[in-house]
Amino acid sequence: MKKIEPKILKGFRDFLPKQMAIRRKVFDIIKDTFESYGFDPIETPTLEYSEILLGKYGEEADKLVYRFKDQGGRDVAMRYDLTVPLSRVCAQYSQQLTKPFKRYQIQPVWRAEKPQKGRYRELTQCDVDIVGIKSPLADAEIIAIIYNILNKIGFEKFTIRINSRQVLFSIMEKAEVSKDEILSVIRSIDKLDKISIEEVKQELRLKNIKSQTIEKIFQFIQEAEPDIFLRDMLSLVEKLGVPKDFFKFDPILARGLDYYTGPIYETFVEKPKIGSITGGGRYDKLIGIFIGQDIPACGTTIGIDRIVDVIEELNLWPEFSSTNTRVLITALDEFFIGQAIEISQSLRLEEINTEIYLNFEDRLEKQLKYADKKGISFVIILGLDGAQENTVVLKNLRKKMQKEIDKSEIIEELKRNE
Amino acid sequence: MKKIEPKILKGFRDFLPKQMAIRRKVFDIIKDTFESYGFDPIETPTLEYSEILLGKYGEEADKLVYRFKDQGGRDVAMRYDLTVPLSRVCAQYSQQLTKPFKRYQIQPVWRAEKPQKGRYRELTQCDVDIVGIKSPLADAEIIAIIYNILNKIGFEKFTIRINSRQVLFSIMEKAEVSKDEILSVIRSIDKLDKISIEEVKQELRLKNIKSQTIEKIFQFIQEAEPDIFLRDMLSLVEKLGVPKDFFKFDPILARGLDYYTGPIYETFVEKPKIGSITGGGRYDKLIGIFIGQDIPACGTTIGIDRIVDVIEELNLWPEFSSTNTRVLITALDEFFIGQAIEISQSLRLEEINTEIYLNFEDRLEKQLKYADKKGISFVIILGLDGAQENTVVLKNLRKKMQKEIDKSEIIEELKRNE
């Protein structure tokens, strides 16, 4: 058989044990926080009928959806976000779900974007949403959750920027933007993070918006104030324990997706310098597409991939172990295989993750190097010269210490060193 | 906008909170067991270049791979199993990985099979493999892990059937099956679980195998004995604590996939009656396709979907809660929103998952019904007629009891009822 070059697609990634360990810790923080506020998980399929996904995100995004014909000729598409599938779920099981429905969802999504540093074609989203109620407390809880998660991860300085589509819509109205151009104008304003005001203005002129209208838009944005719903929400955010330094009303925030109808929120991390890592808002009309009547809903996405990248790049968690294995049992002769198994079984009973080195013909140095490379803290050596029949040598690789102990003392000794 | 019918593709599933809770518990048992033997997790992309996946599973399986051209015209395919991606990973990062490489992987795979009860197009596989060593202890550890997982899940009677491709190959040789027909004959024998001996013989005749050869094959299968490697492995399985009733040499076991080279294993669950839920074996030549030299490897897949189906159908875990939320705080007036937030925050600090009912305008019955439907055990009611200013009513919905307690006693009271 001819050799096949082992390679992966651009924008896709393998996660080896060390990265998996960091990812898992981040997921655990996120899940624990979601659950502390009463959210339960759901999962939806990777493939959906294309008509379920398309036409909700806006034209530009629709082109990035992975879409194909399956073996049965069905027009199918890969999950692009977690909000549209949630909306479908809420319509499909509306009788069965408790309302308000507080769900979280952590799954990969696929976007055929140009891959670049920090931007992937396969990425994991962590979404948390409240469906079935239009209360500023719902939006406020989402903001509090974002704050708590980023705080627990260890980010020192970040701002949750908050605006409302209502605020933007009334600015557009006052500036006399025609109804069918409003979403297109908002999508341009959304680019203010990435390009200059002049460039946004230029883009708007290319969209045939009058210069006078453009000037008005920017003037009204500067003068904008939160609406009543947003004011209530901001006051509840504070009551929920989010310090004032960490959130602010920001009328320049627009968000790119078409489906938002009320408050919108986005988090900008300044220290470490990451940029935007959460995005969300209220979308009271999206579920209606599937059920035929409006169902209020709000929520956010948290971009786990950028968070993990930063933890790795800045080595934010230096003490982090790359393995779940605590003990390696080594021996220098097949004769000890029975003893190795016996000790390993007794450690597992005590919930100490234990591995037997599988090739007793390897030299001791090679076996120790294996433990070191994998990140295992303790090595038990059987049958070392000079050791008594009932003793083993226990090596602590972190502290670079070793001693001979009785077999019966192994568990106690390991627990002492936890 | 026209209404879109909310529906999903056949063979694909949504998982709502109750199913997610059962799935998570099963995953936790599986992960904990894998890790107790020194395995660490990895993950690989959903999409691979098609040439990476195709040509390894056999002709019939290749047709079931979801395959399409992406936006850049690349020929891509969706993950079909976890063994081929692992092999690619072992070749691609061979310098970086510790060897033997003990990895586990829990991810969905996609197969365009005819959907039927218990057979899905999107299913989750849990794989555990040891790469880089040809030792019967490696295979034996895989068997011990299977036993421990199924035992912890609560299955009472199951048999891990063990055979070896070597045993089958020498039967084929003795029966004078020509070399290029051997894998095809093995694929037919693999169907003995599902169809009768007569039907298998008929299939072999259609494949132009002589009647005399077919009779010899079945005669030699009956007389077969384990080879040396398998004998060593079976004895180590016993040393690793697997009771004799739970595993056996079974020369009729064939396994469908082409890439196995040594021992093969499959678990048949008899009580509850589920059938085959694990499959694996040794595949010493698969990684070689990607790296140009043989690397020994062995492992198994555990079919989580069938396991979860059975737990649900037979209600094996009746006490299982469908929510992670322990406490619901309800109130009958917006006035209490500050108090509700305060109590919720104090409970979260104690790691008690707490939800505030978000619509204080709803009647109390509706709020209580919400808790009951969601499966929340405790409800704290604020501002109930007759309650003192500093007290709340704490309802235990499971025990159908309630009492008025001082706010300062809430945490203690909840902990007492854990």
Interface residues (C-beta under 8 A of the other chain):
Chain A: M1 K3 I4 E5 P6 K7 I8 L9 F12 R13 D14 F15 L16 P17 M20 A21 R24 E35 S36 Y37 G38 F39 D40 P41 I42 E43 T44 P45 T46 L47 E48 Y49 E51 I52 G55 K63 L64 Y66 F68 K69 D70 Q71 G72 R74 V76 M78 R88 V89 A91 Q92 Y93 Q96 L97 T98 K99 P100 K102 R103 P108 W110 A112 E122 I130 I133 S135 L137 A138 E141 L236 K239 L240 G241 I289 F290 I291 G292 S322 T323 N324 T325 L328 I337 G338 I341 Q345 R348 E351 N353 T354 E355 I356 L358 N359 Y370 K373 K374
Chain B: M1 K3 I4 E5 P6 K7 I8 L9 F12 R13 D14 F15 L16 P17 M20 A21 R24 E35 S36 Y37 G38 F39 D40 P41 I42 E43 T44 P45 T46 L47 E48 Y49 E51 I52 G55 K63 L64 Y66 F68 K69 D70 Q71 G72 R74 V76 M78 R88 V89 A91 Q92 Y93 Q96 L97 T98 K99 P100 K102 R103 P108 W110 A112 E122 I130 I133 S135 L137 A138 E141 L236 K239 L240 G241 I289 F290 I291 G292 S322 T323 N324 T325 L328 I337 G338 I341 Q345 R348 E351 N353 T354 E355 I356 L358 N359 Y370 K373 K374
